[in-house]
Structure formats: structure tokens, C-alpha cells
Amino acid sequence: LKNQLLTDHGHNPLMKKVFDVYLCFLQKNQSETALKNVFNALRALIFKFPSTFYEGRADMCSALCYEILKYCNSKLSSIRTEASQLLYFLMRNNFDYTGKKSFVRTHLQVIISVSQLIADVVGIGGTRFQQSLSIINNCANNDRIIKHTTFPSDVKDLTKRIRTVLMATAQMKEHENDPEMLVDLQYSLAKSYASTPELRKTWLDSMARIHVKNGDLSEAAMCYVHVAALVAEYLTRKGMI
């Protein structure tokens, strides 16, 4: 079924069903042995169908990054290591797919996923997660094949950006009982990603959730109006509307 699975760069109903099965294994609690086998199976899937993750829509790459990053915060060091290596493989494969030019697709989806995880997962960004970032950096630094390319420095830049987001989040944690200060910090972070619409949208969505939680519905509505304007502007620039 390889030809059918590759239709429309892998963005077809059949591949969606196959991918959802893989994703389900990551979303449900598994034994350590089962998870290691799932990670190996995902490597094979990424290797055989790279266009599914690096061409066309970013939804599958986004969903995969989100689930892998959750395991980068696992209590088990062996699972953190496996998850970090799988995420590195996704980046490295993306880099190879572009002819060793960049891994922009994975880079962006990882940052977006981290931003989403901060709101969804308690304790993300602690020592365990920081160790996983170090493993990813070490993989890039020790990969001899791409030693003389821009890849190691690009990976370092990615992990540095993730740590910046985590530091900003730590500040937010300090002011979690001060809604106005918390939203100000969220707004500053959203503004810092003005050149990246996807990330700016992520943080505006997060701001809206805080407003809803605090009962500030008009402020939440303004966030969503801003998101709508951002999407409309992006689509206009792309010539899609």
C-alpha cells in the first residue's frame, strides 16, 4: 500500500488512519519495553514516509513532536533517552530531506509543541526535561556525518530557544496569582514571536485561556479576534484569500 500511503505527500485518509494508530500507542500508558518498540516503529515510519512529516500540512509532524516531547519529561531515564534520540532522528531526517539545508519544519513544530506543553503538562521544563535537551545537543555534536554542516549549531539554537521559553514560563509561574502581570508576560512572549505567526497564535490562545479562567470574557474575545486577524493577514500574504 506504499503508493496509496504516499498520495498527496502522505496527507490522505489511509495514512491518517495508520498514523493515528502509532499516535494512540504514544497517548496511552505503555510498559517501558512496549514504548521502546513504538519508538523504533516510528523511526521506520519516518524513514519510509518522510514527505508525510516534512511536506504539505504540518499537522502530523506537530502531533508527533508534541507526544515525543511529553516523553522527554518522563520519570524513567531510559524513556527520556529514547524519546530524545527519536526527536533528534526526526530533526536529522528533516535536515537530510531538505538536502542538508535546514530542518525548519521540525524546528518550528518543536517550539510550538513546547509552548503548548507548558500549559498542558505540570512540571515541564524541570531537570528531567533539561537533561533531554542536553541529550539532543550531544547527539548533534557527536554526529560525525553532519559535523561540518550548519546542523549542530541549528540544534543548539533550537534548544536555546526552548530554554528561553521555559525561563519566561518560570517567571509566569512566579506571578500565577497576579492575573494582570501573568497576562503581561504572555503578551510580551507573543510579541517576541511577531515574525512567526504560528507561535504568536499559540501564545495568544494561551492568553485567552487565562482570561477565560479568570472570568475576563471580553479580554479573551479580544485575544481570539487578534488570532483571527493574524490568520487572515497570514493567508492574505500567502495569496490564499
C-alpha positions as CSV (number, residue, x, y, z in Angstrom):
1,L,0.0,0.0,0.0
2,K,3.0,2.3,-0.2
3,N,1.8,4.2,-3.3
4,Q,-1.6,4.8,-1.7
5,L,0.1,5.9,1.6
6,L,2.3,8.4,-0.3
7,T,-0.6,10.1,-2.1
8,D,-0.7,13.8,-1.6
9,H,2.7,13.7,0.3
10,G,1.1,11.3,2.8
11,H,-1.8,13.5,3.6
12,N,-4.6,11.1,2.8
13,P,-7.2,9.2,4.8
14,L,-5.3,5.9,4.7
15,M,-2.1,7.4,6.1
16,K,-4.1,9.4,8.7
17,K,-5.5,6.1,10.0
18,V,-2.1,4.4,10.1
19,F,-0.6,7.4,11.8
20,D,-3.4,7.6,14.4
21,V,-2.6,4.0,15.4
22,Y,1.0,5.0,16.1
23,L,-0.1,8.1,17.9
24,C,-2.5,6.1,20.0
25,F,0.4,4.0,21.3
26,L,2.1,7.1,22.5
27,Q,-1.0,8.6,24.1
28,K,-1.8,5.5,26.2
29,N,0.2,4.3,29.1
30,Q,2.6,1.6,28.0
31,S,5.3,-0.5,29.6
32,E,8.9,0.5,29.1
33,T,9.5,-2.4,26.7
34,A,6.4,-1.5,24.6
35,L,7.4,2.1,24.4
36,K,10.9,1.3,23.1
37,N,9.3,-0.8,20.4
38,V,6.9,2.0,19.5
39,F,9.8,4.4,19.2
40,N,11.6,2.0,16.9
41,A,8.5,1.6,14.8
42,L,8.1,5.4,14.5
43,R,11.7,5.7,13.3
44,A,10.9,3.2,10.5
45,L,7.7,5.2,9.6
46,I,9.5,8.5,9.5
47,F,12.3,7.0,7.4
48,K,9.9,5.3,4.9
49,F,7.5,8.2,4.6
50,P,9.4,11.5,5.2
51,S,7.2,13.6,3.0
52,T,4.3,12.9,5.4
53,F,6.2,14.9,8.0
54,Y,8.2,17.4,6.0
55,E,5.9,18.3,3.1
56,G,2.4,19.9,2.9
57,R,0.4,20.3,6.0
58,A,2.3,20.2,9.4
59,D,-0.4,18.5,11.4
60,M,1.2,15.1,11.6
61,C,4.7,16.5,12.4
62,S,3.1,18.7,15.0
63,A,1.2,15.9,16.7
64,L,4.3,13.7,16.7
65,C,6.6,16.4,18.2
66,Y,4.0,17.0,21.0
67,E,3.8,13.4,22.0
68,I,7.6,12.8,21.9
69,L,8.3,15.9,23.9
70,K,6.0,14.6,26.7
71,Y,8.2,11.5,27.0
72,C,11.3,13.8,27.2
73,N,9.9,14.7,30.6
74,S,9.4,11.0,31.7
75,K,10.4,9.9,35.2
76,L,12.3,7.0,33.6
77,S,15.8,8.0,32.3
78,S,15.8,5.2,29.7
79,I,12.5,6.5,28.2
80,R,13.8,10.1,28.3
81,T,16.9,9.0,26.4
82,E,14.9,7.0,23.8
83,A,12.5,9.9,23.3
84,S,15.3,12.5,22.9
85,Q,17.0,10.3,20.4
86,L,13.8,9.8,18.4
87,L,13.2,13.6,18.4
88,Y,16.8,14.0,17.2
89,F,16.2,11.5,14.5
90,L,13.1,13.5,13.3
91,M,15.2,16.6,13.1
92,R,18.2,14.9,11.4
93,N,15.9,13.2,8.9
94,N,14.3,16.6,8.1
95,F,17.7,18.0,7.5
96,D,18.6,15.2,5.1
97,Y,15.2,15.5,3.4
98,T,16.0,19.2,2.5
99,G,19.4,18.3,1.0
100,K,21.2,19.3,4.2
101,K,19.8,22.9,4.1
102,S,17.7,23.2,7.2
103,F,15.1,21.5,9.4
104,V,12.7,24.4,9.6
105,R,9.6,22.3,9.7
106,T,10.6,20.3,12.8
107,H,12.3,23.3,14.4
108,L,9.1,25.3,14.4
109,Q,6.8,22.4,15.4
110,V,9.1,21.6,18.4
111,I,8.9,25.2,19.6
112,I,5.1,25.3,19.2
113,S,4.7,21.9,21.0
114,V,6.9,23.1,23.9
115,S,4.7,26.2,24.2
116,Q,1.6,24.1,24.2
117,L,3.0,21.6,26.7
118,I,3.8,24.3,29.2
119,A,0.1,25.0,29.6
120,D,-0.9,21.3,29.5
121,V,1.8,19.4,31.5
122,V,2.7,20.1,35.1
123,G,6.5,20.3,35.7
124,I,7.6,20.6,32.1
125,G,10.9,22.4,32.0
126,G,12.4,20.9,35.1
127,T,15.6,18.9,35.5
128,R,14.4,15.9,33.6
129,F,13.4,18.0,30.5
130,Q,16.7,19.9,30.6
131,Q,18.6,16.6,30.6
132,S,16.7,15.6,27.4
133,L,17.7,18.9,25.7
134,S,21.3,18.1,26.6
135,I,21.0,14.6,25.1
136,I,19.7,16.1,21.8
137,N,22.6,18.6,21.8
138,N,25.1,15.8,22.4
139,C,23.6,13.7,19.6
140,A,24.1,16.7,17.2
141,N,27.7,17.3,18.4
142,N,28.7,13.7,18.1
143,D,27.2,13.0,14.7
144,R,30.3,13.0,12.5
145,I,28.4,12.9,9.2
146,I,26.9,16.3,9.7
147,K,29.8,17.7,11.8
148,H,30.8,20.3,9.1
149,T,27.3,21.5,8.3
150,T,25.1,24.1,10.0
151,F,23.0,21.4,11.7
152,P,24.8,21.2,15.1
153,S,24.6,25.0,15.5
154,D,21.0,25.0,14.4
155,V,20.1,22.3,17.0
156,K,21.9,24.4,19.6
157,D,19.9,27.4,18.6
158,L,16.7,25.4,18.9
159,T,17.5,24.1,22.4
160,K,18.5,27.7,23.4
161,R,15.1,29.0,22.2
162,I,13.3,26.3,24.1
163,R,15.2,27.3,27.3
164,T,14.2,30.9,26.7
165,V,10.5,29.9,26.6
166,L,11.0,27.8,29.7
167,M,12.6,30.7,31.6
168,A,9.7,33.0,30.6
169,T,7.3,30.4,31.8
170,A,9.2,30.2,35.2
171,Q,8.6,34.0,35.5
172,M,4.9,33.4,34.8
173,K,4.8,30.7,37.5
174,E,6.1,33.3,40.0
175,H,3.2,35.6,39.1
176,E,0.4,33.0,38.7
177,N,-1.6,34.7,41.4
178,D,-1.3,38.1,39.7
179,P,-3.5,37.7,36.6
180,E,-2.5,41.1,35.1
181,M,1.2,40.5,35.5
182,L,0.8,37.0,34.1
183,V,-1.0,38.2,31.0
184,D,1.6,41.0,30.5
185,L,4.3,38.3,30.4
186,Q,2.2,36.2,28.0
187,Y,1.7,39.3,25.8
188,S,5.5,40.0,25.8
189,L,6.2,36.5,24.7
190,A,3.6,36.6,22.0
191,K,5.1,39.9,20.7
192,S,8.6,38.4,20.6
193,Y,7.3,35.9,18.1
194,A,5.8,38.5,15.8
195,S,7.7,37.1,12.8
196,T,6.4,33.6,13.5
197,P,2.6,33.6,13.2
198,E,2.2,30.0,14.4
199,L,4.0,30.7,17.6
200,R,2.3,34.0,18.2
201,K,-1.1,32.3,17.8
202,T,0.0,29.7,20.3
203,W,0.7,32.3,23.0
204,L,-2.4,34.3,22.2
205,D,-4.5,31.2,22.6
206,S,-2.8,30.6,26.0
207,M,-3.6,34.2,27.0
208,A,-7.2,33.7,26.0
209,R,-7.4,30.6,28.3
210,I,-6.1,32.5,31.2
211,H,-8.7,35.3,30.6
212,V,-11.5,32.7,30.4
213,K,-10.2,31.0,33.7
214,N,-10.3,34.4,35.4
215,G,-13.8,35.2,34.0
216,D,-12.5,38.0,31.8
217,L,-14.5,37.0,28.8
218,S,-14.2,40.3,26.8
219,E,-10.4,40.2,27.1
220,A,-10.5,36.5,25.9
221,A,-12.7,37.6,23.0
222,M,-10.1,40.3,22.1
223,C,-7.4,37.6,22.1
224,Y,-9.4,35.4,19.7
225,V,-10.1,38.5,17.4
226,H,-6.4,39.1,17.4
227,V,-5.8,35.5,16.4
228,A,-8.4,35.7,13.6
229,A,-6.7,38.9,12.3
230,L,-3.3,37.2,12.5
231,V,-4.6,34.2,10.5
232,A,-6.3,36.5,7.9
233,E,-3.1,38.6,7.4
234,Y,-1.0,35.4,7.0
235,L,-3.4,33.9,4.4
236,T,-3.5,37.2,2.5
237,R,0.3,37.4,2.3
238,K,0.3,33.8,1.1
239,G,-2.3,34.8,-1.6
240,M,-4.8,32.3,-0.3
241,I,-7.6,34.8,0.3
